[in-house]
């Protein structure tokens, strides 16, 4: 069924499409009577303004692009939830974009620019070509959760969080702790592993770090660990999403090991089981990113900065 267009409303009103457009925008040069007629006719016909087309004509919109690389990881939906309330209070909405890679690429930016977004919150660090495209397009950008040399970043104290997790597992009696990280291309994955390794070395223990790559997943990593001769008795996982995958694999095999995650997703999604994790103030984390973004939208041209969000240990009953 064909959608009702501006031209359809104009034909029904007996005026031009430009007149209808200006009436709907409450332009001062359109009479009150005409505005009333146009709005009533548009409502009766079920006309809906094409906000994307309007944004393209204006070159911007009250829409913020949010870019992530997973539609399964609850971290992204939880953080978007906290951003949504702040965006709404400032008269903005958001559009989510998905990337197939762990970094933000040029093709992602082309889609975002094409949609007429006013700014970008990216959970992915832009690669060189994406950074160049963002700069050329003068797109206000903040990277949330990862570092970027070219754009404002708001990151967690990932090294500190890794230390907290490792210290906790060792304090619970673990004699061997392994770190299961995400891709090495992600600075947050490396930083959490660095904090973990610092603690292991300080206790005179050998770090055992594993990272997801093109040939492995969290599932295959834990399976390999369980088949090794020298198994760790505790596991620190890159995030809660990975930790719950690991716990599922352990449960299916009847194996008990202490597991610690990162992100405290259970605070928002209570149906997840209890386990120790690293938490932080997610609303503050989101607001820091949006405050930086709105400064850029308003014209701030100062050098890119990196803000660090503090973290703490959430010591619920250990999953073991």
C-alpha positions in Angstrom: 0.0 0.0 0.0 1.4 3.4 -1.0 2.3 5.8 1.8 0.6 9.1 2.1 3.0 11.8 0.9 3.3 15.6 1.2 2.0 15.9 -2.3 -1.1 13.9 -1.4 -1.9 16.3 1.4 -1.3 19.3 -0.8 -3.7 18.0 -3.4 -6.4 17.4 -0.8 -5.9 20.9 0.6 -5.7 22.6 -2.8 -2.3 24.2 -2.2 1.3 23.5 -3.0 3.5 21.0 -1.3 5.8 23.8 -0.1 2.8 25.5 1.6 1.9 22.2 3.4 5.5 21.7 4.5 5.7 25.2 5.9 2.3 24.9 7.6 3.3 21.7 9.3 6.5 23.5 10.5 4.4 26.4 11.9 6.1 28.9 9.6 5.1 32.5 10.4 4.2 33.4 6.8 1.4 30.8 6.7 -2.0 31.9 8.1 -3.6 30.3 11.1 -6.5 29.1 9.0 -4.3 27.4 6.5 -2.3 25.8 9.2 -5.5 24.4 10.8 -6.7 23.1 7.5 -3.4 21.4 6.6 -2.9 19.8 10.0 -6.5 18.5 10.1 -6.2 17.1 6.6 -2.8 15.6 7.3 -4.1 13.9 10.4 -7.3 12.6 8.7 -5.2 11.1 5.9 -2.7 9.6 8.3 0.3 11.6 7.0 3.5 11.1 8.9 6.5 13.4 8.4 9.5 11.7 6.9 12.1 12.8 9.5 15.0 11.2 7.7 14.2 13.1 4.5 13.9 16.3 6.5 17.2 15.6 8.2 18.9 15.1 4.8 17.5 18.4 3.5 18.7 20.3 6.6 22.0 18.4 6.8 21.4 17.3 10.4 18.7 16.2 12.8 18.0 15.8 16.5 19.2 12.2 16.2 22.3 10.7 17.7 23.8 7.6 16.1 24.9 4.8 18.5 27.3 2.3 17.0 28.0 -1.2 18.5 29.3 -4.5 17.3 26.9 -6.9 18.9 23.2 -7.2 19.2 23.5 -10.0 21.8 25.8 -8.4 24.4 23.5 -6.9 27.1 26.1 -4.2 27.9 25.2 -2.2 24.8 21.5 -2.3 25.5 22.0 -1.4 29.2 24.2 1.6 28.3 21.9 2.7 25.6 19.1 2.7 28.1 21.0 5.1 30.4 21.8 7.4 27.4 18.2 7.4 26.2 16.8 9.2 29.2 19.4 12.0 28.9 18.9 12.3 25.2 15.2 12.6 25.5 15.5 15.3 28.2 17.6 17.3 25.6 15.2 16.8 22.8 17.1 14.1 20.9 16.3 10.6 19.9 18.8 7.9 18.8 19.4 5.4 16.0 21.4 2.3 16.6 23.9 1.1 13.9 25.6 -2.3 13.9 29.1 -3.0 12.7 30.4 -6.5 11.8 33.9 -5.7 13.0 35.5 -4.8 16.4 36.5 -1.4 15.0 34.4 1.4 13.5 35.1 1.5 9.7 34.5 4.0 6.9 31.4 2.2 5.6 29.9 2.6 9.1 30.4 6.3 9.0 29.0 6.6 5.5 25.7 5.0 6.8 25.6 7.3 9.8 26.3 10.5 7.8 23.7 9.4 5.2 21.1 9.1 8.0 21.7 12.8 8.9 22.8 12.1 12.5 23.8 15.2 14.5 26.5 13.2 16.4 27.9 9.8 17.1 28.4 7.8 20.3 30.6 4.8 19.2 31.3 1.8 21.3 34.0 1.0 18.7 37.2 2.8 18.2 37.4 4.3 14.7 40.1 3.0 12.4 42.2 5.4 10.3 39.9 5.7 7.4 36.8 6.1 9.6 38.6 8.8 11.6 39.4 10.7 8.4 35.8 10.4 7.2 34.5 11.7 10.6 36.9 14.6 10.5 36.0 15.5 6.9 32.3 15.4 7.7 32.8 17.4 10.9 30.8 14.8 12.8 30.8 15.3 16.6 32.0 12.0 18.0 32.7 10.4 21.4 34.0 6.9 21.8 32.5 5.2 24.8 34.3 2.3 26.5 37.4 2.3 24.2 40.3 4.7 23.6 40.7 6.9 20.5 43.6 9.3 19.8 41.5 11.5 17.6 38.2 11.8 19.4 36.9 12.3 23.0 36.8 9.0 24.9 35.1 8.0 28.1 36.6 4.7 29.4 36.5 2.6 32.5 39.5 2.1 34.8 40.1 -1.3 33.0 43.5 -1.9 34.5 42.2 -1.2 38.0 39.2 -3.4 37.4 41.5 -6.3 36.2 43.5 -5.9 39.4 40.3 -6.0 41.6 39.1 -9.2 39.9 42.4 -11.0 40.2 42.9 -10.0 43.9 39.4 -11.1 44.7 39.8 -14.6 43.2 43.1 -15.1 44.9 41.7 -14.0 48.2 39.0 -16.7 47.8 41.7 -19.3 47.8 42.4 -19.7 44.1 46.0 -20.8 43.3 45.7 -20.4 39.6 43.7 -17.8 37.8 43.3 -17.5 34.0 42.0 -14.4 32.1 39.6 -14.9 29.2 39.8 -11.7 27.1 38.0 -10.5 24.0 39.9 -9.5 20.8 43.4 -8.1 21.2 42.4 -5.2 18.9 40.3 -3.9 21.8 42.3 -1.8 24.2 39.8 -2.5 27.0 40.4 -6.2 26.6 44.2 -5.8 26.8 44.0 -3.3 29.8 41.8 -5.7 31.9 44.3 -8.4 31.1 47.2 -6.1 32.1 45.7 -5.4 35.5 45.1 -9.1 36.1 48.7 -10.0 35.0 50.1 -7.4 37.4 48.4 -9.0 40.4 49.4 -12.5 39.3 53.1 -11.5 39.0 53.0 -9.7 42.3 51.9 -12.9 43.9 54.6 -14.9 42.2 52.1 -16.6 39.9 52.2 -17.1 36.1 49.5 -15.3 34.2 47.5 -17.4 31.8 45.7 -15.1 29.3 43.5 -16.2 26.4 42.0 -14.0 23.7 39.2 -14.4 21.2 40.3 -14.2 17.6 39.0 -15.3 14.2 39.5 -18.9 15.0 38.2 -19.0 18.6 35.3 -17.9 20.7 34.6 -17.8 24.5 33.1 -21.3 24.1 36.2 -22.8 22.4 38.6 -21.1 24.8 36.9 -22.5 27.9 36.8 -26.0 26.2 40.5 -25.8 25.5 41.2 -24.7 29.1 39.2 -27.7 30.4 41.3 -30.1 28.2 44.6 -28.7 29.3 46.8 -30.5 31.8 47.3 -27.5 34.1 43.9 -26.1 34.6 43.3 -22.9 36.6 40.9 -23.1 39.4 39.5 -19.7 38.8 38.6 -17.6 35.7 38.4 -13.8 35.2 36.4 -13.0 32.1 36.5 -9.9 30.0 32.8 -9.1 30.7 29.7 -10.6 32.3 28.5 -11.7 28.8 31.6 -13.9 28.5 31.4 -15.0 32.1 27.9 -16.3 31.7 28.9 -18.2 28.6 31.8 -19.7 30.5 29.5 -20.6 33.4 27.1 -22.4 31.0 30.0 -24.4 29.5 31.2 -25.4 33.0 27.7 -26.3 34.2 27.1 -28.6 31.1 30.3 -30.5 32.0 29.7 -30.6 35.7 32.8 -28.6 36.5 33.1 -26.1 39.3 35.4 -23.1 39.1 35.3 -19.6 40.6 34.3 -17.1 37.9 34.5 -13.3 38.0 33.0 -11.0 35.3 33.0 -7.3 34.5 30.1 -4.8 34.0 27.7 -5.8 36.8 24.9 -6.4 34.2 22.9 -8.2 36.9 22.2 -4.8 38.5 19.9 -4.1 35.6 19.0 -7.6 34.4 18.4 -9.5 37.6 17.5 -12.8 35.9 21.2 -13.4 35.4 22.6 -15.5 38.2 24.8 -14.1 41.0 28.5 -13.9 40.6 31.3 -11.5 41.6 32.0 -8.8 39.0 33.4 -5.4 38.5 30.8 -2.6 38.6 30.6 1.2 38.0 28.0 4.0 37.9 26.5 3.4 34.4 24.4 6.5 34.4 27.5 8.6 35.2 29.4 6.7 32.5 26.7 7.5 29.9 26.3 11.1 31.0 30.0 11.8 30.7 30.0 10.6 27.1 26.9 12.6 26.2 28.1 15.8 27.9 31.3 15.6 25.8 29.2 15.0 22.7 26.9 18.0 23.3 30.0 20.2 23.9 31.2 19.1 20.4 27.8 19.6 18.9 27.7 23.1 20.3 31.0 24.0 18.6 33.8 23.1 21.1 37.0 22.6 19.1 39.4 21.9 21.9 41.8 18.9 21.9 40.3 15.5 22.3 40.3 14.3 26.0 40.0 10.9 27.7 37.9 10.7 30.8 38.2 7.6 33.1 35.2 6.2 35.1 36.1 4.6 38.4 35.2 1.0 39.1 34.6 -1.2 42.1 34.3 -4.8 43.0 30.7 -6.2 43.4 31.2 -9.1 45.8 28.2 -11.3 45.5 28.3 -15.0 46.1 31.1 -16.4 44.0 30.0 -18.7 41.1 31.8 -21.9 42.0 
